[in-house]
Amino acid sequence: MAWIFLVVAGIFEMFWATMMKLSEGFSKWNYSLLTVIGMIVSFYFLAKSLHSLPMSLAYPIWTGIGAVGSILIGVFFFKDHLSLLTSFFVALLIVGIIGIKVTSGH
């Protein structure tokens, strides 16, 4: 279950980051509220995953899911542009996340 909790935490990290963008500097209260709710849910599931997973494993995977997911949301929904070099480094993030998981023994 710890891995499921960690993935859910990562998904909610992407959610709150997206809602924060949509809040336009916390000037739109509905998106601002969703940002805070997303943060709470994300931290809750991260904390749940930390009952079974070491912090040195869970935290970088959580931030990696949030980072890569937020990049993809930015590209597909907000029309952010990534250079070829930036795309290469995003691919390295993905490889790093998978590498941490595969070599962790958990």
Buried (B, 14 or more C-beta within 10 A) or exposed (E): EBBEBBBBBBBBBBBBBBBBBBBEEEEBEEBBEBBBBBBEBBBBBBEBBBEEBEEEBBBBBBBBBBBBBBBBBBBEEEEEEBEEEEEEEBEEBBEBBEEBBEEEEE
